[in-house]
């Protein structure tokens, strides 16, 4: 529902265009813009969980010309790809995968490599908040500033909206009990415990806008009175310390069309092998598996670790890789939950199913007309084959 058909229109409205969010994004913009103004052009910024780029869109124009690097990070390549397109005119932008639940240094990011870390409605979605705040603290240079835009009140309408988002109930620390949010006093305590100092929050107490139940929280890392901006350090991390994500090129559309033509022209056994290899490669890439990692054709993709955002990206990569002109189903991994099922779908989409009608694949739903045309013995044989495949996958 948040990304229907892979579209980010709903997400853009919620995180960028909604009047309430514009207000808070502009508070973030004002703070970062002032820090950039006094930085002599060497400010190093990292945004955690940048997602659809709603806060990024507010901040980036305000810091252009006064920043050495802006690292746009998220856990999904889907968002990184779209950010590359949206912010392509800003040469100081860098992009990389970063999971706040894990130590960023172990993920290739420089300890103390940033003067500002921005986190817009991200930190509450972590598993262990105290550990995550320590991770953020490690990213900051002495005197660096964390700018966290966070929900600080639980409103009843969350129950039927954002509380349904994947990850809302991920918290597993001792700080949060009934839901993942913290009030302002709890944020101040947690930031102090993580080693931050000089915590401030906007809007300030007594203002009418506190009724919105959201705050922009500032916390400074110990060190100098101003964000540390060392020209030598900035030069050494001018790529923002963002590890190269090693993303392979999807190739030009002509290359995809050539591959699709090769698949169509291949005999059935070779065609199946080509498609199985193609689908496996996309899954290995999304899950960052070793190229030689075996993936069973009957294993459910969601059991491998594919989440809903990866599912959207998988759909796009399959379409681009085969130069398809019609979109694949938005519910691809739910209706076609295994590699075999996806291969069966792609075979039909490419128009190369044999006259007898190739198996739709484990877990896929065969069209009603196909089922009606089967004899009782044929239907029983197909059902037994499906059950055997599922038992193999579960075993």
C-alpha positions as a Markdown table, in Angstrom:
| # | Residue | x | y | z |
|---|---|---|---|---|
| 1 | Unk | 0.0 | 0.0 | 0.0 |
| 2 | Unk | 2.9 | 2.3 | 0.7 |
| 3 | Unk | 4.6 | 1.6 | -2.7 |
| 4 | Unk | 1.8 | 0.5 | -5.0 |
| 5 | Unk | 3.2 | -0.9 | -8.2 |
| 6 | Unk | 6.6 | 0.2 | -7.1 |
| 7 | Unk | 5.5 | 3.9 | -7.1 |
| 8 | Unk | 6.9 | 6.1 | -4.4 |
| 9 | Unk | 4.0 | 8.7 | -4.8 |
| 10 | Unk | 2.4 | 7.8 | -1.5 |
| 11 | Unk | 5.7 | 7.7 | 0.3 |
| 12 | Unk | 6.7 | 11.1 | -1.2 |
| 13 | Unk | 3.4 | 12.6 | 0.0 |
| 14 | Unk | 3.9 | 11.3 | 3.6 |
| 15 | Unk | 7.6 | 12.1 | 3.9 |
| 16 | Unk | 8.1 | 15.1 | 1.7 |
| 17 | Unk | 4.8 | 16.9 | 0.6 |
| 18 | Unk | 2.5 | 16.6 | 3.6 |
| 19 | Unk | 2.3 | 20.1 | 5.3 |
| 20 | Unk | 3.2 | 18.7 | 8.7 |
| 21 | Unk | 6.3 | 17.0 | 7.4 |
| 22 | Unk | 7.3 | 20.1 | 5.4 |
| 23 | Unk | 7.3 | 22.1 | 8.6 |
| 24 | Unk | 9.7 | 19.7 | 10.4 |
| 25 | Unk | 11.8 | 19.1 | 7.3 |
| 26 | Unk | 12.3 | 22.9 | 7.1 |
| 27 | Unk | 13.4 | 22.9 | 10.8 |
| 28 | Unk | 16.0 | 20.3 | 9.8 |
| 29 | Unk | 16.9 | 22.4 | 6.7 |
| 30 | Unk | 17.4 | 25.6 | 8.8 |
| 31 | Unk | 19.7 | 23.8 | 11.3 |
| 32 | Unk | 21.8 | 22.0 | 8.7 |
| 33 | Unk | 22.0 | 25.1 | 6.5 |
| 34 | Unk | 23.4 | 27.2 | 9.4 |
| 35 | Unk | 26.0 | 24.5 | 10.2 |
| 36 | Unk | 27.0 | 24.4 | 6.5 |
| 37 | Unk | 27.2 | 28.2 | 6.3 |
| 38 | Unk | 29.9 | 28.4 | 9.0 |
| 39 | Unk | 31.8 | 25.3 | 7.8 |
| 40 | Unk | 34.0 | 26.9 | 5.0 |
| 41 | Unk | 32.5 | 24.4 | 2.6 |
| 42 | Unk | 33.9 | 21.3 | 4.3 |
| 43 | Unk | 30.9 | 20.0 | 6.1 |
| 44 | Unk | 30.5 | 16.2 | 5.9 |
| 45 | Unk | 26.9 | 15.0 | 6.2 |
| 46 | Unk | 25.5 | 11.5 | 6.5 |
| 47 | Unk | 21.7 | 10.8 | 6.3 |
| 48 | Unk | 20.6 | 7.5 | 7.9 |
| 49 | Unk | 17.6 | 5.7 | 6.4 |
| 50 | Unk | 17.1 | 8.4 | 3.8 |
| 51 | Unk | 14.3 | 6.4 | 2.1 |
| 52 | Unk | 12.2 | 8.4 | -0.4 |
| 53 | Unk | 14.5 | 11.4 | 0.1 |
| 54 | Unk | 11.8 | 13.6 | 1.6 |
| 55 | Unk | 14.1 | 15.3 | 4.2 |
| 56 | Unk | 17.0 | 15.1 | 1.7 |
| 57 | Unk | 15.0 | 17.2 | -0.8 |
| 58 | Unk | 14.6 | 19.9 | 1.8 |
| 59 | Unk | 18.2 | 19.9 | 3.0 |
| 60 | Unk | 20.4 | 19.4 | -0.1 |
| 61 | Unk | 19.6 | 22.7 | -1.8 |
| 62 | Unk | 20.3 | 24.6 | 1.4 |
| 63 | Unk | 23.8 | 23.1 | 1.8 |
| 64 | Unk | 24.9 | 23.2 | -1.9 |
| 65 | Unk | 28.3 | 25.0 | -2.1 |
| 66 | Unk | 28.9 | 24.6 | 1.6 |
| 67 | Unk | 29.4 | 20.8 | 1.9 |
| 68 | Unk | 32.1 | 18.5 | 0.9 |
| 69 | Unk | 30.0 | 15.3 | 0.9 |
| 70 | Unk | 26.4 | 14.3 | 1.6 |
| 71 | Unk | 26.1 | 10.5 | 2.1 |
| 72 | Unk | 22.6 | 9.3 | 1.3 |
| 73 | Unk | 22.3 | 5.9 | 3.0 |
| 74 | Unk | 19.5 | 3.3 | 3.4 |
| 75 | Unk | 19.1 | -0.5 | 3.6 |
| 76 | Unk | 17.5 | -0.7 | 0.2 |
| 77 | Unk | 19.0 | -0.3 | -3.2 |
| 78 | Unk | 15.6 | 0.7 | -4.5 |
| 79 | Unk | 15.8 | 4.0 | -2.6 |
| 80 | Unk | 19.5 | 4.5 | -3.6 |
| 81 | Unk | 18.7 | 4.1 | -7.3 |
| 82 | Unk | 15.9 | 6.7 | -7.1 |
| 83 | Unk | 18.0 | 9.1 | -5.1 |
| 84 | Unk | 20.8 | 8.9 | -7.7 |
| 85 | Unk | 18.3 | 10.0 | -10.3 |
| 86 | Unk | 16.6 | 12.7 | -8.2 |
| 87 | Unk | 19.8 | 14.3 | -6.9 |
| 88 | Unk | 22.0 | 13.7 | -10.0 |
| 89 | Unk | 22.7 | 17.5 | -10.4 |
| 90 | Unk | 24.5 | 17.6 | -7.0 |
| 91 | Unk | 28.1 | 16.3 | -7.4 |
| 92 | Unk | 28.7 | 16.1 | -3.7 |
| 93 | Unk | 26.1 | 13.3 | -3.2 |
| 94 | Unk | 27.3 | 9.8 | -2.4 |
| 95 | Unk | 25.2 | 6.7 | -2.0 |
| 96 | Unk | 25.6 | 3.5 | 0.1 |
| 97 | Unk | 23.9 | 0.8 | 2.0 |
| 98 | Unk | 24.0 | 1.3 | 5.8 |
| 99 | Unk | 22.1 | -0.7 | 8.4 |
| 100 | Unk | 21.8 | 1.2 | 11.7 |
| 101 | Unk | 21.3 | -2.0 | 13.6 |
| 102 | Unk | 24.9 | -3.0 | 12.9 |
| 103 | Unk | 28.2 | -1.2 | 13.6 |
| 104 | Unk | 28.8 | 1.2 | 10.8 |
| 105 | Unk | 32.5 | 0.8 | 11.0 |
| 106 | Unk | 32.2 | -2.9 | 10.2 |
| 107 | Unk | 30.2 | -1.8 | 7.1 |
| 108 | Unk | 33.0 | 0.3 | 5.8 |
| 109 | Unk | 32.1 | 3.7 | 7.1 |
| 110 | Unk | 34.8 | 5.9 | 8.8 |
| 111 | Unk | 34.7 | 6.3 | 12.5 |
| 112 | Unk | 34.4 | 10.1 | 13.2 |
| 113 | Unk | 34.0 | 10.7 | 9.5 |
| 114 | Unk | 31.0 | 13.0 | 9.6 |
| 115 | Unk | 30.2 | 16.4 | 11.1 |
| 116 | Unk | 26.4 | 15.9 | 10.9 |
| 117 | Unk | 24.2 | 12.8 | 11.0 |
| 118 | Unk | 20.6 | 13.3 | 10.0 |
| 119 | Unk | 18.0 | 10.7 | 10.9 |
| 120 | Unk | 14.4 | 11.4 | 9.9 |
| 121 | Unk | 12.0 | 9.0 | 11.7 |
| 122 | Unk | 14.6 | 6.3 | 11.5 |
| 123 | Unk | 16.0 | 5.7 | 14.9 |
| 124 | Unk | 12.8 | 4.4 | 16.5 |
| 125 | Unk | 12.7 | 1.7 | 13.9 |
| 126 | Unk | 15.9 | 0.0 | 15.2 |
| 127 | Unk | 16.0 | -3.1 | 17.2 |
| 128 | Unk | 18.2 | -1.9 | 20.0 |
| 129 | Unk | 18.0 | 1.9 | 20.5 |
| 130 | Unk | 21.0 | 2.2 | 23.0 |
| 131 | Unk | 23.2 | 0.2 | 20.7 |
| 132 | Unk | 22.0 | 2.2 | 17.6 |
| 133 | Unk | 22.7 | 5.6 | 19.3 |
| 134 | Unk | 26.2 | 4.3 | 20.1 |
| 135 | Unk | 26.7 | 3.4 | 16.4 |
| 136 | Unk | 25.6 | 6.9 | 15.4 |
| 137 | Unk | 27.9 | 8.4 | 18.0 |
| 138 | Unk | 30.9 | 6.5 | 16.4 |
| 139 | Unk | 30.1 | 8.1 | 13.0 |
| 140 | Unk | 30.4 | 11.6 | 14.4 |
| 141 | Unk | 33.6 | 13.6 | 14.6 |
| 142 | Unk | 34.3 | 15.4 | 17.9 |
| 143 | Unk | 31.7 | 18.1 | 18.3 |
| 144 | Unk | 29.6 | 16.6 | 15.5 |
| 145 | Unk | 25.8 | 16.9 | 15.6 |
| 146 | Unk | 23.0 | 14.4 | 15.4 |
| 147 | Unk | 19.8 | 15.8 | 14.0 |
| 148 | Unk | 16.9 | 13.4 | 14.6 |
| 149 | Unk | 13.4 | 14.1 | 13.4 |
| 150 | Unk | 11.2 | 11.8 | 15.5 |
| 151 | Unk | 7.7 | 11.1 | 16.5 |
| 152 | Unk | 7.5 | 11.8 | 20.2 |
| 153 | Unk | 3.8 | 11.0 | 20.9 |
| 154 | Unk | 1.8 | 7.9 | 20.0 |
| 155 | Unk | -1.4 | 9.0 | 18.2 |
| 156 | Unk | -4.3 | 6.6 | 17.9 |
| 157 | Unk | -4.5 | 6.8 | 14.1 |
| 158 | Unk | -1.0 | 5.2 | 13.9 |
| 159 | Unk | -2.8 | 1.9 | 14.6 |
| 160 | Unk | -4.3 | 1.8 | 11.1 |
| 161 | Unk | -1.5 | 3.6 | 9.2 |
| 162 | Unk | 2.2 | 3.7 | 9.9 |
| 163 | Unk | 2.0 | 1.1 | 12.6 |
| 164 | Unk | 1.2 | -1.4 | 9.9 |
| 165 | Unk | 4.6 | -0.8 | 8.2 |
| 166 | Unk | 7.1 | -3.6 | 8.2 |
| 167 | Unk | 9.5 | -3.0 | 11.0 |
| 168 | Unk | 7.2 | -1.1 | 13.3 |
| 169 | Unk | 7.4 | -3.8 | 15.9 |
| 170 | Unk | 11.1 | -4.6 | 15.5 |
| 171 | Unk | 12.2 | -3.2 | 18.8 |
| 172 | Unk | 13.8 | -5.6 | 21.2 |
| 173 | Unk | 15.5 | -3.5 | 23.8 |
| 174 | Unk | 14.5 | -2.8 | 27.4 |
| 175 | Unk | 13.8 | 0.9 | 26.8 |
| 176 | Unk | 10.5 | 0.5 | 24.8 |
| 177 | Unk | 7.6 | -1.6 | 26.1 |
| 178 | Unk | 4.2 | -1.0 | 24.3 |
| 179 | Unk | 5.4 | 0.5 | 21.0 |
| 180 | Unk | 8.6 | 1.7 | 19.4 |
| 181 | Unk | 8.3 | 5.4 | 20.1 |
| 182 | Unk | 9.9 | 7.5 | 22.9 |
| 183 | Unk | 8.7 | 10.7 | 24.4 |
| 184 | Unk | 11.1 | 13.7 | 24.5 |
| 185 | Unk | 12.3 | 13.1 | 28.1 |
| 186 | Unk | 13.2 | 9.5 | 27.2 |
| 187 | Unk | 15.1 | 10.7 | 24.1 |
| 188 | Unk | 17.1 | 13.1 | 26.2 |
| 189 | Unk | 18.0 | 10.3 | 28.7 |
| 190 | Unk | 18.9 | 7.8 | 26.0 |
| 191 | Unk | 21.1 | 10.4 | 24.2 |
| 192 | Unk | 22.9 | 11.3 | 27.4 |
| 193 | Unk | 23.5 | 7.6 | 28.2 |
| 194 | Unk | 25.0 | 7.1 | 24.7 |
| 195 | Unk | 27.5 | 9.9 | 25.3 |
| 196 | Unk | 25.9 | 12.8 | 23.7 |
| 197 | Unk | 25.7 | 16.2 | 25.3 |
| 198 | Unk | 23.9 | 19.6 | 24.9 |
| 199 | Unk | 20.6 | 18.0 | 23.8 |
| 200 | Unk | 18.0 | 20.5 | 22.5 |
| 201 | Unk | 14.6 | 19.9 | 20.8 |
| 202 | Unk | 12.3 | 22.0 | 18.5 |
| 203 | Unk | 9.6 | 23.1 | 18.8 |
| 204 | Unk | 10.4 | 24.3 | 22.3 |
| 205 | Unk | 8.0 | 23.7 | 25.2 |
| 206 | Unk | 5.0 | 26.0 | 25.3 |
| 207 | Unk | 4.7 | 26.5 | 21.5 |
| 208 | Unk | 1.4 | 25.4 | 19.8 |
| 209 | Unk | 3.3 | 23.2 | 17.4 |
| 210 | Unk | 4.3 | 20.8 | 20.2 |
| 211 | Unk | 0.7 | 19.4 | 19.8 |
| 212 | Unk | 1.9 | 17.8 | 16.5 |
| 213 | Unk | 3.7 | 15.1 | 18.6 |
| 214 | Unk | 6.9 | 15.4 | 16.6 |
| 215 | Unk | 10.3 | 17.0 | 17.4 |
| 216 | Unk | 13.6 | 17.8 | 15.8 |
| 217 | Unk | 16.1 | 16.7 | 18.4 |
| 218 | Unk | 19.7 | 18.0 | 18.3 |
| 219 | Unk | 22.5 | 16.3 | 20.2 |
| 220 | Unk | 26.2 | 17.2 | 20.1 |
| 221 | Unk | 29.0 | 14.6 | 20.4 |
| 222 | Unk | 31.7 | 15.5 | 23.0 |
| 223 | Unk | 34.5 | 17.6 | 21.6 |
| 224 | Unk | 34.9 | 21.2 | 20.3 |
| 225 | Unk | 32.2 | 23.8 | 20.5 |
| 226 | Unk | 31.6 | 23.6 | 16.8 |
| 227 | Unk | 31.4 | 20.7 | 14.4 |
| 228 | Unk | 34.9 | 19.5 | 13.7 |
| 229 | Unk | 35.8 | 20.2 | 10.1 |
| 230 | Unk | 39.3 | 19.2 | 9.3 |
| 231 | Unk | 40.3 | 19.9 | 5.7 |
| 232 | Unk | 42.7 | 17.0 | 5.6 |
| 233 | Unk | 40.1 | 14.5 | 7.0 |
| 234 | Unk | 37.5 | 15.8 | 4.6 |
| 235 | Unk | 39.9 | 15.3 | 1.7 |
| 236 | Unk | 40.7 | 11.8 | 2.8 |
| 237 | Unk | 37.0 | 10.9 | 3.0 |
| 238 | Unk | 35.7 | 13.0 | 0.1 |
| 239 | Unk | 33.8 | 10.0 | -1.0 |
| 240 | Unk | 32.0 | 10.3 | 2.3 |
| 241 | Unk | 33.4 | 7.0 | 3.6 |
| 242 | Unk | 30.6 | 5.4 | 1.7 |
| 243 | Unk | 31.7 | 2.0 | 0.6 |
| 244 | Unk | 31.1 | 1.2 | -3.1 |
| 245 | Unk | 28.0 | -0.8 | -3.3 |
| 246 | Unk | 29.4 | -2.8 | -6.2 |
| 247 | Unk | 26.1 | -2.7 | -8.0 |
| 248 | Unk | 26.5 | -4.3 | -11.4 |
| 249 | Unk | 25.1 | -2.4 | -14.4 |
| 250 | Unk | 21.8 | -3.7 | -15.7 |
| 251 | Unk | 23.2 | -3.0 | -19.1 |
| 252 | Unk | 21.5 | -1.1 | -21.8 |
| 253 | Unk | 18.1 | -2.0 | -22.9 |
| 254 | Unk | 19.5 | -3.5 | -26.1 |
| 255 | Unk | 21.5 | -5.9 | -24.0 |
| 256 | Unk | 18.4 | -6.9 | -22.1 |
| 257 | Unk | 16.5 | -7.3 | -25.4 |
| 258 | Unk | 19.3 | -9.5 | -26.7 |
| 259 | Unk | 19.1 | -11.7 | -23.6 |
| 260 | Unk | 15.3 | -12.0 | -23.9 |
| 261 | Unk | 15.7 | -13.0 | -27.6 |
| 262 | Unk | 18.2 | -15.6 | -26.6 |
| 263 | Unk | 15.8 | -17.0 | -24.0 |
| 264 | Unk | 13.0 | -17.1 | -26.6 |
| 265 | Unk | 15.1 | -18.9 | -29.1 |
| 266 | Unk | 16.5 | -21.5 | -26.8 |
| 267 | Unk | 15.1 | -25.0 | -26.6 |
| 268 | Unk | 13.0 | -25.6 | -23.4 |
| 269 | Unk | 15.7 | -27.1 | -21.2 |
| 270 | Unk | 18.2 | -24.4 | -22.1 |
| 271 | Unk | 15.6 | -21.7 | -21.7 |
| 272 | Unk | 14.7 | -22.9 | -18.3 |
| 273 | Unk | 18.3 | -23.0 | -17.2 |
| 274 | Unk | 18.9 | -19.4 | -18.5 |
| 275 | Unk | 15.9 | -18.1 | -16.6 |
| 276 | Unk | 16.7 | -20.0 | -13.4 |
| 277 | Unk | 20.2 | -18.5 | -13.5 |
| 278 | Unk | 18.9 | -15.1 | -14.3 |
| 279 | Unk | 16.4 | -15.1 | -11.4 |
| 280 | Unk | 19.0 | -16.5 | -9.0 |
| 281 | Unk | 21.5 | -13.8 | -9.9 |
| 282 | Unk | 19.0 | -11.1 | -9.1 |
| 283 | Unk | 18.2 | -12.7 | -5.7 |
| 284 | Unk | 21.8 | -13.1 | -4.9 |
| 285 | Unk | 22.5 | -9.5 | -5.7 |
| 286 | Unk | 19.5 | -8.2 | -3.6 |
| 287 | Unk | 20.4 | -10.4 | -0.6 |
| 288 | Unk | 24.2 | -9.8 | -1.1 |
| 289 | Unk | 24.9 | -13.5 | -1.2 |
| 290 | Unk | 28.1 | -15.0 | -2.4 |
| 291 | Unk | 28.0 | -15.6 | -6.2 |
| 292 | Unk | 28.4 | -19.3 | -5.5 |
| 293 | Unk | 25.7 | -19.5 | -2.8 |
| 294 | Unk | 23.3 | -22.3 | -3.7 |
| 295 | Unk | 19.6 | -21.3 | -3.7 |
| 296 | Unk | 17.1 | -24.1 | -4.0 |
| 297 | Unk | 14.6 | -23.6 | -6.8 |
| 298 | Unk | 11.7 | -24.5 | -4.4 |
| 299 | Unk | 12.7 | -22.4 | -1.4 |
| 300 | Unk | 10.4 | -19.6 | -0.6 |
| 301 | Unk | 12.0 | -16.2 | -1.4 |
| 302 | Unk | 10.6 | -14.6 | 1.7 |
| 303 | Unk | 12.3 | -17.3 | 3.8 |
| 304 | Unk | 15.6 | -16.4 | 2.2 |
| 305 | Unk | 15.3 | -12.9 | 3.7 |
| 306 | Unk | 13.7 | -11.0 | 0.8 |
| 307 | Unk | 11.6 | -8.2 | 2.3 |
| 308 | Unk | 8.8 | -6.2 | 0.7 |
| 309 | Unk | 11.1 | -3.4 | -0.6 |
| 310 | Unk | 13.5 | -6.0 | -2.1 |
| 311 | Unk | 10.4 | -7.6 | -3.7 |
| 312 | Unk | 9.6 | -4.3 | -5.4 |
| 313 | Unk | 13.2 | -4.1 | -6.6 |
| 314 | Unk | 13.3 | -7.7 | -7.7 |
| 315 | Unk | 10.2 | -7.0 | -9.9 |
| 316 | Unk | 11.9 | -4.0 | -11.5 |
| 317 | Unk | 15.2 | -5.9 | -12.1 |
| 318 | Unk | 13.4 | -8.8 | -13.7 |
| 319 | Unk | 11.5 | -6.5 | -16.0 |
| 320 | Unk | 14.5 | -4.5 | -17.0 |
| 321 | Unk | 16.7 | -7.5 | -17.4 |
| 322 | Unk | 14.3 | -9.0 | -19.9 |
| 323 | Unk | 13.2 | -5.7 | -21.6 |
| 324 | Unk | 9.6 | -6.4 | -20.7 |
| 325 | Unk | 7.1 | -3.8 | -21.9 |
| 326 | Unk | 4.4 | -4.8 | -19.5 |
| 327 | Unk | 4.9 | -4.6 | -15.7 |
| 328 | Unk | 5.1 | -7.8 | -13.7 |
| 329 | Unk | 2.5 | -8.3 | -11.0 |
| 330 | Unk | 2.9 | -6.0 | -8.0 |
| 331 | Unk | 2.4 | -9.1 | -5.8 |
| 332 | Unk | 5.1 | -11.0 | -7.6 |
| 333 | Unk | 6.8 | -12.8 | -4.6 |
| 334 | Unk | 3.5 | -13.6 | -2.9 |
| 335 | Unk | 1.8 | -15.1 | -6.0 |
| 336 | Unk | 5.1 | -16.7 | -7.3 |
| 337 | Unk | 7.0 | -17.4 | -4.1 |
| 338 | Unk | 9.9 | -19.6 | -5.4 |
| 339 | Unk | 12.4 | -19.4 | -8.2 |
| 340 | Unk | 10.6 | -22.1 | -10.1 |
| 341 | Unk | 7.3 | -20.1 | -9.8 |
| 342 | Unk | 8.9 | -16.9 | -11.0 |
| 343 | Unk | 10.5 | -18.8 | -13.9 |
| 344 | Unk | 7.1 | -20.2 | -14.9 |
| 345 | Unk | 5.7 | -16.7 | -14.9 |
| 346 | Unk | 8.5 | -15.3 | -17.0 |
| 347 | Unk | 8.2 | -18.1 | -19.4 |
| 348 | Unk | 4.6 | -17.2 | -20.0 |
| 349 | Unk | 5.2 | -13.4 | -20.1 |
| 350 | Unk | 7.9 | -14.0 | -22.8 |
| 351 | Unk | 5.4 | -16.0 | -24.8 |
| 352 | Unk | 7.4 | -19.2 | -24.9 |
| 353 | Unk | 5.3 | -21.7 | -22.9 |
| 354 | Unk | 4.9 | -24.9 | -24.9 |
| 355 | Unk | 1.6 | -26.0 | -26.3 |
| 356 | Unk | 0.9 | -28.3 | -23.3 |
| 357 | Unk | 1.3 | -25.3 | -21.0 |
| 358 | Unk | 4.5 | -25.3 | -18.9 |
| 359 | Unk | 4.0 | -25.7 | -15.2 |
| 360 | Unk | 3.2 | -22.3 | -13.6 |
| 361 | Unk | 5.8 | -23.1 | -10.9 |
| 362 | Unk | 5.7 | -24.1 | -7.3 |
| 363 | Unk | 3.2 | -21.9 | -5.4 |
| 364 | Unk | 1.8 | -20.1 | -8.5 |
| 365 | Unk | -1.9 | -20.1 | -9.1 |
| 366 | Unk | -2.8 | -21.6 | -12.5 |
| 367 | Unk | -5.5 | -19.8 | -14.4 |
| 368 | Unk | -9.0 | -21.2 | -13.8 |
| 369 | Unk | -9.4 | -22.2 | -17.4 |
| 370 | Unk | -6.2 | -24.4 | -17.3 |
| 371 | Unk | -7.5 | -26.2 | -14.2 |
| 372 | Unk | -10.9 | -26.7 | -15.7 |
| 373 | Unk | -9.4 | -28.3 | -18.8 |
| 374 | Unk | -7.5 | -31.0 | -16.7 |
| 375 | Unk | -8.8 | -34.5 | -16.2 |
| 376 | Unk | -9.2 | -35.7 | -12.7 |
| 377 | Unk | -6.0 | -37.8 | -13.0 |
| 378 | Unk | -4.1 | -34.8 | -14.4 |
| 379 | Unk | -5.3 | -32.5 | -11.6 |
| 380 | Unk | -4.4 | -35.0 | -9.0 |
| 381 | Unk | -0.9 | -35.5 | -10.5 |
| 382 | Unk | -0.3 | -31.8 | -10.5 |
| 383 | Unk | -1.5 | -31.4 | -6.9 |
| 384 | Unk | 0.8 | -34.2 | -5.8 |
| 385 | Unk | 3.7 | -32.6 | -7.6 |
| 386 | Unk | 3.1 | -29.3 | -5.9 |
| 387 | Unk | 2.8 | -31.0 | -2.5 |
| 388 | Unk | 6.1 | -32.8 | -3.0 |
| 389 | Unk | 7.8 | -29.6 | -4.0 |
| 390 | Unk | 6.5 | -27.8 | -0.9 |
| 391 | Unk | 7.6 | -30.7 | 1.3 |
| 392 | Unk | 11.1 | -30.6 | -0.3 |
| 393 | Unk | 11.3 | -26.9 | 0.4 |
| 394 | Unk | 10.2 | -27.2 | 4.0 |
| 395 | Unk | 12.5 | -30.2 | 4.6 |
